[in-house]
Each structure stands twice: as C-alpha cells, then as structure tokens.
Amino acid sequence: MFFRCLKKNVFAHENITSILKNICYICKIDFLCTNTGVNNVTKMEDKSQKIRIKDIAVLAGVSEGTVDRVLHNRGDVSEKSSDAVNKVLEEMNYKPNLFARSLASKKHYRFVCMIPTFQQEEYWERVDKGFNQAASDFLHHNVLIDKQYFNQFDVNSFIEVSKKILENEPDAVFLSPIFKNETLSFTDELTTRRIPFSFIDSVISEANYLTYYGQHSFQSGYIAAKLLLGSLPEKSQVMVIRTHRKGSVSNQTISRYKGFMQFIEENNLHENFNIINVEFKNDDEGANLKLLEKTFLNNDAINAAITFNSKVYLLAKHLVSLNQTNIRLIGYDLLKPNVQYLKEGVINYLIAQRPDKQAYFTVRDMCKELIFKQKIKKVNFVPIDILLKENIEDYLNFVE
C-alpha cells in the first residue's frame, strides 16, 4: 500500500505530511508526492491492505476508541473530536465496508411489514413488490421480511394483526397508518418495547416513527382541487366519493380531503361550487351504481367528481354506464383499469405516488439505522406525479 499526497505547488499542511511519512515508515509502505493540480486533498489508495483505525487516529489526533465511536455512530464523542475525525475521513476518501460490518455482527433481523390485503393489479400489490425487492437485496445482511396483511375496510382486522405482531417481538415494523387511533395505540406499544417503526403511504405526525416515505397527503388533495376546479363553470356541483370503512375513516382520505377543502377555502370558492358528498359501499357495486344514478337525478349541475382512493376506475365504469362521461374526473394511482380509463379520456387526471419505491426505501433506511449506523432522513415525501392521457405512456415506459 502507498499514500499519495496530491498537491498543486505546496502542501497546505506540513504537519500532516510529516505524520504520513512516519506512518509509512512504521508500516513499511511507500509515500509518494505528486503534482496533480488538486488543492488541499489527501487521498489513500489501497493496494494491499485497508485503511486502519490506528492511521485515522494518528492523523486526527484522537484515540482509536474515539475513531471507532465516530465510525459506528455510538455517541460519547465531543464535537471537536468528531469534526477532526470526519475531516480526516473526508481527506482520505474513506468509505466504510458496510457489507463486512453487517456480516461481522452475525445478528439476524426480522422486519415485519403490515399492509392491506389486495387483489391482482391493485395499489397494494406494488407496495408488496417493493418489499419483496428489498427482502431480496438485503437478505445477505441477515434481514428477513415477514409480511402481515389486514382488511383496510375493517378496523378490527387491523387490531387483530397488530396484536399478533406484538406477540412475536420483531426487530422493526413498517406499516400504513390507515386507522389513526388504532395505529397510535399500536405504535405507542412499539415505542414502549423499543421496537422501531416506519410509515409508508401516509403519516401520523404525533407518532414516534423512524422514517416516512409517501406523498404529502394534504398537499396532494390541495393540488387535486386545483386541477379539478380550474376553469369549471360557476355554480357547478362537485361529487366527492368516499368508500365506507367499518369502524373508522382512512387517515389518508382525511388528509387528502382536508387539502382539497383548503384550496376551496383559500380561494373563496364556497359560493362558486356545491360539494356533494357520496359514500360508496366497499363490496356492492350494484348499490353504488344505483346511488350514483339517484345522485344525478337529484342534481342537474354535476360537472366534476373526485375519489381519494385508488379505485377511481369503478367510478369511471359507472359514469360510462350512466352516459355521464362529460364529467371531469380525477383519482389516484396507476392501477391498470385506472390507466385504461385515463387513455380513453373518461378519467382526466391520475395522481401517482411510486408505492414500490416507498416500500423499498423504508426497508433500506431501517437497515441504515440498525445495521450500518448511518444517519437517515425522517420525512421523505415522494413526488406528486400528475398523469394525463398525453403523458401516461412516456411515464409508464421510462426505466430508471
């Protein structure tokens, strides 16, 4: 191995040069100084052995124990010492061997993801695929992902599954907080047991979560209102479709609805538009069609409609049946039938949120926290993607 001092004309820190030479002498390695046009940068090129903690400690003027604590983010290090070590690490272009670190720990981790049950081509299938990809990629770090499913339209199902998870004492939990109060009861217990957890899809700010990946739900509702109501004739009636849930209302739906109404409030649109709230049944599309037909009979100025969940295709299907395809319609997520109705012009806008990425990055960040001891960002809003029939093909065909 050799150290190379990269400088333009004069090395900026002669004391570091001296230390490097001493280290090279002790370790019987070569010290080379070359003029490369790079200012004040010291790099180590590893040819036969890795950078040692001892070397870093000498250069930073601290103990080897201090370097170890900084590398593994174990605290109990003064700001001055931490800055000194990090400065040397940056100058050396030091990169920790995360793979070796995880293997050395020999600890196995069991992460549990708690998401709604789903049918093929539904929104939660893409979330599930994101977790599957993470399970494959992080398996060699001794991470096992256990998936637990609940009925998103029945709060009692959520409660039962959360109890089962607590009984098995996982190392971490990922969940979508569809039912707010029940989620808080569950996460409070996780916090008491010192089990870290992360949210996907929507977030509850008062919970002590590690990370959140998902849309800014409130903001997406605000944008939806801006898209839907812009250039709409005055005195128009706007249908807001929500799906009944047994025991509680979806946290995601509440946030989006609040954002939607905030846009109306801020722009003084109450007198311009009349909001008609319609509640669909989760499991009876025949009844939903009849309800929709009755709504049109009783209201002759309906010009727009929105649903805050991923099943806008059901609403689109009913509008086609009732010959009401002139309605401006907006919904969420890139389910196959949603995309088809968008291409046909029955749906005007779809708002997408990259569900597979939400799941994958949530697992990745938990690994960074528990295994690699790296700093992570708590709140991570995914882009609010607005899709029209004019741009949907390019969006779907783009490969990252």
N, C-alpha and C positions, 0 to 999 in steps of 0.2 A: 504494500500500500504506500502511496505517497500523498503528501499535502501539496497543493499548488496555491501559491499566493498570486492572485490576479490583481494587477495594478496598472495605472496609466504611466506615471513617472515616479512618484514617491509613495511608498506605503504609508497610509494615514495613521496607522497605529504601530509604532515600532516595538512597543512592549508585547503586542500580540505576536509579532514576527519572532521575537526572542523566545516567547513561550513555545511557539510552534516548532522552532528549531530544537529546543530542549526535548519536547515530546518526541520528535523524530529521532533524536539521538538515543533516547532511552529505549524507544520501541524498535530501533534499528530499521527505520524506514527513510525514504528519500524525501527531501524538501526541495521543491522547485519553485522558482520565482520567475514569472514570465510577464512581459508587457503585452496586454491584450486589449487595452482601450477601455476596460471596465473599471469604474471608480469604486474604491472602498468596499470591495466584495471579497469575502474569503470563502472558498468552497473546498470541500473534501471529496476527492474521487477515490472510491473504494475499489481496489483491485484484488485484495486477498482477504481482508477482514473488515468487519463493520466498525462504525464509529463507536467508541466506548464511552460509557458514562464518566469514567475517570478523565478522559480527554476533555469532555464538555465542562466538567467541574473545574479543571485547571484554568481553562480559558475564561470561565465566568467568575472565577474567584470565590467559589462556594464549595460546600461539601458534596460528596457523591450522593448522600442521602437527600440533600436538597434537590439535586437534579432529578433523582428518581421520583420525588414527590411532584415536581413540576410536570414530568413526562406522563405521569399517571393521574394527574389532577386530583391529588389526595389532600390538598389544602395544607394548612400549617406552614406556609411559606410567606415571608414578608414580600411586599410589593417590589422592593428594591432588588431582592434576590431573584424573584420571579422574572422581572424585566431583564436582569443580567443573563439569566439562563436562556430566555426566549430570544434575546439578541444574538447570542452565540449560535443557537439552533438555526436561526434565520440565515446567519452568515455562512454556516456550514451546509445550508440547504438540507438540513436533517429531516428525514421522513421516517416516522416510527413504523416498525414492521407489525402492522395490526394483525396479520394472519398468524404470525408466530406468537403474538401476545394472547390471542384467543385460544390457541392450541395449548399454550403453557398453563392456562388457568384450569384446564381439564373439567371445568364446570359445564353442566348441561342446563339449558334454559328451556322452559316450557311457557310459550306465549299463547294466550287464548284470545281469539277474535270472536266477538259477539255481534252478529248481524242478522237481519231478517231472512226468513226463508224466501225462495224465489223460484219462478218458472224459467224455462229456457228463453233467452233473449231479453229478460227483464233487467232493470238497472242493477240490482244487487249481484247479478251474475258477473258483471265486470269488476265489481269490488272483490268478489270471491276469487276471480282470476288474478287480481293484483296480489292477494295474499298467497295464492299458490306460487306465483313467480318469486315472491320474497322467501317463501319456505324453501324453494329450490336453491336460490342464490346464497342463503345464509345457513344452509344445512351444515356446511363444513366448519361453521363457527359453533357447532353444537346447539343450534337453535331448532326447536320443534314447535310447529304452529298447530294448535288444536282449535278447530272451528266449531262454534256452538251457534245454533240458529233459533230464532223466536218468531212468533207471528206478530208482524208490525201493526196489525189491526186489533190486537188483544193485549192489553196491559198485563193481564195475569200470566200470559206466556212469558213476557219479559221478566217478571218477578221470579217465576219458577226457574228459568235458565240462570238468572243471576245468583240465586241461592246455590245451585249446583256448582257454579264456578267457584264460589267462595269455599265450598266444602273441599274442593280439590287443591286449593292453595297454589295458584300459578305464580310464575315469576313476573308476569306483566299481563295486562289486559288491554285490548283495543275494542272500542265499541262505538256505535252510533247512538247518541242520546235522544232517541225518538220520543220517549216519555220522560219529561223533565223531572217531575217529583220523584218518580221511581228510580231514575238514573242517579239523582243526588243521594238517595238512601243507599244505593249500591256503592257509589264511589266514596261516600263517607266511610263505609266499612272497609273498602280497599285501602283508603288512606290510613285508617286506624291500624290495619295489618301491615302497613308499609309495602303495599303492592302497587307499583307504579302503573298508571293507565293513560291512554291517549284516546282522543276523539277523532272520528272521521265523519264526513258528511255534514254535520252540524256541531255546534259547540255550546256548552253551558259555562258562561264566564266565571261563575262563582265556585265552580268545582276546582279541586287542586290537581288538574291534569298536567301531564308532562308535555305533550305536544297536541296540536290540532292541525289536521290537513283537511281542507274543504273550502267551499265557497264562503264568501261573506254573504250569508243568507239574507240579511236585511238589505244589503246593497243590491243583491240580485233582484229582490222584489221591487225595489225603487226603480231599477233600470227597466224591469218588465213593464211597469206602469208608464214609463216614458215612451217605450216602444209602442205599447198598445193604444194609448190615449192620444198620441200626437196626430194632429190633423183629423181627429174623429169629429163628426158633426156635433154641434151643441145640442144638449138635451138628449143625447144618446143614453141608452141603457146598457150597462156592462154586467155580464154574468161572471160571478166568481164561484167556481166549482170547487167544493172540498169533499173529501171522502170521509165518511163516518168511521170512527175508531172506537172500539169498546173500551171504555174506562178513562180515556184521556185523548187530548189533541196532540198531533205531532209537533214537536219542538221546531222542526224545520219549517213546517207550514206556518206556524205562528210568526216566526221571524220574517219569512218572505211576505206574508200578509201585512205585517207592520210596515215594512219597507214600501210596499205598494200603496198603502194608505198615506204614508208620509209624503209621497210625491203629490198626491191629491191635495193634502193639507197645505204643503208649502206653496203650491201654485193656485190655491183658492179655486179648486175645480169642483167643489161640492155642488154648486148650483148648475154647473155645466153637464155633469154626468150623474146618473142614478145607478147606484150599485145594487145589484140583485144577487143575494147570497143563495146558492143552491147546494144542498148536501146530497151527494150520491151514496148509494149503498156499495159496500165493497164486493158483494158476492151476488148481485142481482141486476144484470144489465137490462133485463126486460123492464123492471121497475124504473130504472134510471131513464130509459128511453121515454116511458110514459110521463115521468116527471118533467123531462125536458120539453116534451110536446105541450104539456099543460102550461109550462112557463112561457112558451112562445105565444100561446093562445091568449094569455092574460097580459102580455106585454108586447106592444107593437113597434117599439123603437130599439130593440136589441141589435146593436151593431158590433159588439166585441165580446169576447169571452176569454177567461184565463183559468187554468188549473195549476196549482203549485206543486203537483207531484209529477211522476214520470209517465203517468198513463193518460196523457192528453190524446193519444190515438183513439181511446174509447169515446171521448167526447167528439172527436173528428168523425168517427164512424157514425155516431148518432146524428150529427149535423148533416151528413150526406143522406142518411135515411129520411130526414125531415126536409130535404131540399133547402137547407139553410147554409149553403157553402159560401155565401157572401159575407158571412160573419168574420171579422178579424180575430184570429185565434193565436194564442201563444201558450207554450208549455215548456216542460223541462226534459232534458236528457235524450240521448241518441239511441233509443230503442229502435229496432228495425221497423216496426209499423209507424212509429213517430216520423222517422226519416222518409218513409214512403209517402205519407200524407203531406210532408213538407214539400217533397218534389212535385206532388200533384197540385200544390197550391191551396190545399184545404187548411193546413197549418201555415201561418205566416212567419212565425219565429220559433226557434228552439233555443233554449239556453242550456249549454252543456258545462260539465264540471270535472271531467277527467277522473272518474271514480277509481280506475285501476291504479293510477298514479297516487291517489290519496292513500290507498291501502299499502302500496309498496313502500312509499317514503315513510309512512308511520312505523313500519317494522324496521326499516333502515335506521331511523333515528333512535328507536329503542335500543338497537344494537350499539349504536354510537355511545349512548348513555351508560348502559350496563356493562358492556364488554370492552369497548375501546376507550371509555372515559373521556370522550370528546364533548366539546360544547355544542349544543344544539339550539335551534330557534324554537320558541314555544308556539307562536301563532304563525301558520303558513297558509295564507289564502291562495287557492288556485285561481287561475284566470277565469273570468266570467265570459265564456265563449258564446257569441251570438251568431246563430246559423240561419241562413235563408236558403231558398232553393237555388239561388245564384252562386253560393259558395260552398254548399254542403259537399259536393263531390271532391273538391280540392282538399277540404278539411279531412274527409274520411280516407283519402288516398295518400296523404302526407305521411311519410315514415320518418320518425325521429332518429 
